[in-house]
Amino acid sequence: RTPAGIRTLVAATSPPGESTPTETPQPALTPSPSPSTGPTIHVVPEVSEPGAFVEVRGAGWQPAEEIKVGIGPTIDQAEMTSSLGIARADGTFSATLFVPASLTSMDAVIIAQSLDGQRRAVARLYLVSPTETVPPPPPSPTRPPQPTATPTPKFKGWRGEYYDNVDFKGSPVRIRDDSSIDFDWGQSAPMEGVPADAFSVRWTRLIDFPAGGYRFNVEVDDGVRVFIDDQLVLDEWKITSTTSYEFQQVLDGPTEIRVEYFDAGGNATIKFMWQYLGRYPNWRAAYYDNSSLSGKPALVRDDLAVDFNWGDDRPAPQIPPDNFSVRWTRTVSFDAGTHRFHAQADDGVRVWVNDELIIDEWHTSTGEMDYVADIYLSSGSREIRIEYYEAGGKAEVHVWWENLDAYVGWRGAYYDNRTLSGAPAFVRDDPDIDFDWGKGSPDDIGPDNFSVRWTDRRGFGSATYRFFAEHDDGVRVWVGDQLVIDEWYETGPVTHRGDVELTAGFHEVRVEYFEATGEASIRVWWELAPYR
């Protein structure tokens, strides 16, 4: 049958001696609209019953994007689940969806939607009532029935194992196929046979993740643990009210996710979801087997930070220990303010903010120098590019930055070594440089062999100033580029001073200090020098 409004023409050759009939003119056809190029979904099977599982298959989605799926009697009433599918490289995906037993209408609407809500597709599922099962005829008395093995159930979603205790003792009282981990049971039981309080659940699922970084979010009341390929990545096994947790992972390919949960009492809820952050969520690191960033990189990977001390080793098996180079790139969001960039390298290093070269130290070096550049940035995102090369010998590179406007007092950068090397262990706002740690130390740093660098911009009048440093062990004091006090050695408590003539205005003051062993103290102050 030809659909209404469509005319089919069949070409034919007239037999000899016969005339070709004249075609009766037909009304002009309205062109059919071109098929949509947006995302689509269809349901398998198209007819199901409440309480069953169906498969949602999609096409035309963006590669690697995460997709939520919902079902309901209408579009407005569809309840969206947590993430069920990730689009493959060709834009297709598949997800298993549970049809709620509460759906009693003749059909239901299924919606697939990207996490940002920009792409959506809709399909219809036709519902039928479950049919009664006719009992089989009685077995023949001459041939007793033979037992058959129970087939192992196949899980399209999460394998959910439900226990009637909080620590997974014994065998689960129920095992079921959960389409998502998105439950708010309140003070009710998850199902018959499982108590409303003091129960636990273990969900497992094998998921094929496109290569890249992922942000995982968990909302839970009470405790939760998450394992990725048997590695514990989140451990919050405690009684708590509804609390949210977040962590990131770099994944590639089939990965087993295991989520363990317990409810002690009161409300019970758990939601587990994730978001794709892109192939390189941190630093895209391109490693070259030459010192000039030439040709095709021998290795491209995701680096958490540009903070490496390889020594005499190689960064990776395919990279030589000498004569190699690296280019790191990343887009970073900045708050408005003056930002100070730091770079330490053995050997050469360059740093760009967008296309502005702010640090250019492309030469051999011992890695002891702290190269610094200040740049004002308005609020927004910038691309940071770092280039580094290693000539020979030791290899290390460290790059970091901070917003100078974020510090009210002294910016104190604390290092877990006595040479101010690498990135600081932590940075804090110190109101004064006046510390007597005794045989102790600052927070999170050992009592010996640490160092600190304090920086601040202070206003001065036009005059000569006398700076004092009371210290145990070494200290250096700069005002601008002038080294005013230089006592960089191990010592007991001692006081030194130095004079500097300053013009009116703001000048940067930098104090560097190290502690070797024993007592640790440092105090720095200044005053107008006596008139001479």
N, C-alpha and C positions, 0 to 999 in steps of 0.2 A: 504494500500500500504506500502510495506517495503521500507524504504529509501535506496538509492543506497549505496552499500558498506557494508550493514548489512544483515546477513543471519539468518533467524529464523528457529530453529529446534523444531519440535513438537514430543514429545515422544509418541509412540503408541504400542499396543500389536498386533502381527500378528495373524490373524484367524488361527485355527487349520488346519494343512495340507498345509498351504501356507508358502513359504520361505520368509524370510525377504530380500527385495531388497538391493543390495549392493550400498552404497552411493558413488557417483562419487566424487573423491577428488576435492576440491576447492582451489583456491589460498589462501595463508595465509593472514589473515586480519591484517591490521596495527592497533595497539591498539589506541582507542580514548583517547585524553588527558583528565585528570581528571578535573572535574568542578572547576572553580576558587573559592577560599575561600575568596576573597576580597569583598569589598562592591558592591552592585548591586542596580539598580533602574529600575522601570517600570512605565509607564504612563497610567493613566485611565482618559478618554478613549484613545485608541491608535490612533484614527482618530478624528480630531477636525477641527475647522475652525479658521482663524485669528479673533482676538477680543474676544475670549472665554477664559474661565478658565479651566485648567486641574489639576489633582492631581498627584503629583509625590510621589511614595511610594518606600522606600528604605529598605534594609536589609544588615546585615553584617558590620555595622558601629560600631565604638567604643562607648560604653555607655556614654551618657551625652555630646558627642562632638557636636559642632554647625556646621551646614552644609549650604553652600551657593548653590543656584541653578541658572543656566543660560540657555538661549535659543537663538538660532540663526540659520542661514542657514547652517553654518559649525561649526566645533569645534573652529577654530581660530576666528570666528566672533561672537561667543556666548557672550552675555552680562550678566555678573554675577550680581545677585541681592545682597542686604544685606541679613543677616541671615534669613532663612526661617524655619528651622527645628532644633530640638535638638533630638539626638538619645535617644531612651528609653533604659531601662536596658537590653533588649534583642537585642539591636543593630538595631531596626527598627525605621523608622521615616516616616512622611507624611508632605507634604507641598503643598500649592496651588500656581499655577503659571499662570500668565497672558500671553496669546499668542498674541504678538504684531500684530496689523492690517497691519503693514508694511511687514510682511512675505508673499511673493507671490509665493514662490517655491512650489513644490509638497510635500516636506517634510522638517522637521526641526530637529535639534539636540538639545537634552536636556542634560545638564551636571550637576551633583551634585559633590560638592567638599568640603573637610574639610577646615577649615580656614587656617591651616598650609600648605595646598596644597599637603599633603602626600598621601591622599586617594581620588580617583576620580572614578566615574562611569558614563557611557554614555548610553542614550536610544534614540530611534528615534520616532518622532511624525509625522504621515501622515496627510497632510493638504488637505482639500477640500474647494472649493468655496462655499460661502453661497448660498443656494437655494432660489429661489423666493417663496414667500408665496402666495398661491392661495386664493383669497378673498372668504369668506364664502358666501353661498347663502343668499338672502334677507330673513328677518324673515317673518313668516306667518302672514297675516293681522289679523287672528283670535286669535293670541297669541303674544302679544307684548313682546319684549325681557325683561328679568328680570336682574337688576343689580347684579353683583357678587362682593364679597369682594376681594380687592387686597391683595394677600398673602404677608406677611412680608418677605422681602428678607433675605436669610441666607448668612452670610459672612464667607468665607473660609480663608480670609487673614485679613487685617486691614479694619475696617469700617471707611471710610474717609468721613467726613462731610466738605464741601467746602462752605465758606461764602464770600459774596461780600463786606465785611468790615473787619477791623482789630481786632474787639473785640467780635465776635460771636453774633452780634445782630440779632434778628429775626430768621427765619428758614434758614437752609442751602439751597443754590441754587442748589447744586448737592450732591448726596450721591452715593458713589461707593465702590466697593470691590478692595482695593489696595493690591497687593501681597506683597509689601515691602514698607518701607519708605526710598526711595532712589531716590530723584528727583533733577535735575538741570535744572530748567526752564529758566535760564538766564533772559532775559527781556521779555519773552513771558508769556502768560496766561497759567495756568494749563490745562484749557479746555474751551470749549465754555460756555458762561454764567458767567464765573469767570474773573474778571479784571486782567490785567497783574501786576498791583500795588494795594496796599491797600486791600489785601485779607487775609483770615485766614483759617486754616484747623485744625480739631480735629480728630485724629485717636485713635481708641480704639480696644483692642484685648485681649482675654483671652488666656493665654499661660500656659501650664503645664510644669513647670520648675523642673528638677531633683534637689534634695537638694544639696545646695552648694553656693559658692560665684560667683558673676558675675560682670564683668567690662563692663559698658555701655559707649558708645562713641556717641557723637552727633556733627555733623558738620552742621553749620546753618548760613544763612543770610536771615532774621534778627533775630527775637526773638523766644525763645522756652521755654516751661515748660514741665516737665515730672512728672507724678503721677504714683505711684505704690500702687494699692489698695486704691486709693483716698488720699494717703499721698504724699505731694509735696516733691520731692527729688531733683529736679533741677529747678531753677527759674532764667532764663536769659531773661526776657521779656523786651527787649530793642532793639533799632536800632543799628546795627553793620555791619561791613563787615564780610566776611566769617570767622567764629571763631569755634574752636573745644573745646568741653567740655568733661569731663570724671568724672564718679562717680562709686562707687561699692555698691552692695547690696547682702545680703544673702537671698536666696529665697528657697522655698520648696513647690512644688505642684501648683495647678491652681492659677494664679495671673493675675489680670487685669492691663494692661499697658495702660496709656493714654498719648498721646503726643499732645501738643497744639503748634501751629506755626502761626506766622504772617509775612507777607512781607509788608514793608512800601513803598518801591520803589527801582528802580534799579534792580540788579540781585536778583534772588530768588532761594535758594537752601536749601535742608535739607536732611541729611542722618542720620539714627538712626540704631545702631547695637550693639551687645553685644558679650561677650566672656566668656565661662565657665572657672572658675579659680580653680575648684576642690571642693571637699566637705568641706574642711577646709581652706579657703583662708588666714586666719590670724593665730591664735593659735588654734591648736587642744587641747582642754581642757578636760581632763578626771577627773571627780570628784568622790571621794570614800567616803563612809559613815563610814570610819575608819581613824585612824591617821597613818597607815602604808602602804598605797597604795596597800592593799591586796585585792585579789579576783577580781571580775568583777566591773568596775566602775558603780556607780548608775546613772551617767549622763555624756554624752559626748556632747560637744557643741563647737561652734566657738566663741572665745573671741578676741575682737579687740586688746587688750593690756593686759599685766600682770601688772595691776595698780588698785588694789582694796583696799578699806577700808570698810569692812563689819561691823566693830564695834561688837555689840552683836548679829547682825542678821545672818541669814544663807545665803549662796550663791544662793540657789535655794530651792524650797519647799521640794525636796526629799533628801536634804543634811542637817544634823543636824548643829546647831550653834557652837557646840564644837566637838572635836575629829573627824575631817575630814581631808582629804588630797587631793591634786591636782597635776596632772602631765601635764605640757604644753609642746608641741613640735611644732617646726616650722623650715622650711628651709629658711635661710636668705642669701642674696647676700652682700658681704662685699668688700669695696675697700681695697687695700693694705695699711697697716699701723698698728700702735699700737692702740689697742682698749681697752678702760676701761669699764669694766662691773660693775654695781652697783646693790646691792640687799638690800632691807629693808624688814624685816618680823617680824611679831608677830604671830606665833612662828618661826619654823625652815624653812630653805631654802637651796637648793643646786642648782648649775648652772653648766651645761656641755656645752662645745663647741665641737661638734662631740662627741667623747668619753672621752674627757679630762675634769676632774672635776676641775673647777677653783675656785668655791666658795663652801665651805662645812661648813655650820653653822646649823647643824641638832640638835637643842636644843631649849628649851623654851627661849623666849626673849620678851622684851617690845616693840620692833620695832623701838627703837630710834637709833640703830647703823646703819651706812651706810657701808656695807661690799663691798670692792672694790678689783678687780683683773684686772691686765693688761696682755694682750696677743697679740703677733704680729701675724697678719693674712695676708697671701698673697691674692691677688684678687681672688674671687670665692665664691661659695656657701658653707655654713656650716649648719649643723643641731644644733639648740639650744634646749636644754632640761632643763626645770626648774621644780624642785619638791619642794613642800611646805606642811607643816602640821600645823594644829591648835590644840592645846591641850585644852585650856579653856580660858574664858574671852574674851578680844578683839581679833579681827582677821583682819589682813591686810597684804598685800604683794605688793611690787613694784620692778620691775626689768627693767633696761634700760642700754644703753651703748652709747658710742660715740667714734669717731676716734680722738685720741689725735693729730695726725699729721695734722688735718684739722684746727687747731687754731694757728694763728700767734702770738697773744698776750695772754692775760688771757682768759681761758675758764670760762665764767661767767654763772652759773646756778642759775636762779631766781625762787623763790618759793612764792606762794601766801599764805604763813603762816610764822610765826616767828620762827619755829622750824626746818626748812630744811627738812620737812617731805614729803614723797611721791615723785612722779616724778616732776621735775621742770616744771613750767608753760612755760618757754622758756629758751633756751640756746643761748648765743651769744659770739662773739669774742670781748673782751674789750682791747684796747691798754694799758690802765693804770687803776689802782684803785684810782680814784680821782673824786669823785662825791659829789655834793651838790644839792640834790633834793629839799631842803627847805621843804615846806608842800606838795610837789608833790611826784612823784614816778617814777620808771622806766616804760618803755612802757608796757601796757597791765596788770599792777598790781595796786591794790589799793594803796592809799597814806599812809596807816598804816598797821601794822602787816604783813610785808613781810620779807624775808631773802634772802641772796645771798651766794653762795660758789664759790670763785675764785681759780683756780689751774693753775700752770705753772711750767715748769722745767727751771731753770736758772743756768748759769755757775758762779762759785765762785772760787776765789783763796784760798789758805790755809791761813786763818786768822780768827780773831774774828770780827763779824759783829753786828752792832746795828740796830735793826728794830724799826720803829715808826708806830704808828696807831693813827690817829686823827679821832674821831668817835662820832656819836650820832645816835643809842644807842650802843648795845653791839658788841664786836669784839673778835675773837680768831685768832692767827697767829701760824702756824706750819711751821717748816723747817724740811723736812723729817718727822721723828716721834717725834721731839722735840717741845713741846708746849712752844713757846717763849713769847707770850702775851695772857693772859686769863682774859678778862674783859667782861664777859657775863652777863650784867645786864642793866637795863634802866638807862640812864644818859643824861645830856645835853652835849654840845660840850666839849670834853676833849682829851688830848693827853697822850698816854702811850708808853713805850719803853721796849725793852728786848734785851739782848745780847746772841749770840750763836757762838760757835767756830766750824768752818767748815773745812773739808779737801778740797783739790783742786778737782774740777769736777762739775758735774751737780747734783743739789739737787731739789727736789720738794718743792715748796712753796704753802701752802694752807691758804687762808684767809676766815674766816666765819664771817658773819655780820647779825644782825637783827635790824629792825626798829619797835618800839612799836607804839608810837603816836607822833604827833607834827613834829618838824623839823627832817630831815633825811640827814645825810652826812657821808662819809667815805673816808679816804685817807690813803694809806699805802706806805711806802718807806723804804730804808735802806742805810747804809753807813758803812765804816770801823770804828770800835770802836776806841776811842782814846787809844794810847799806855799807858799801866800802868806799 
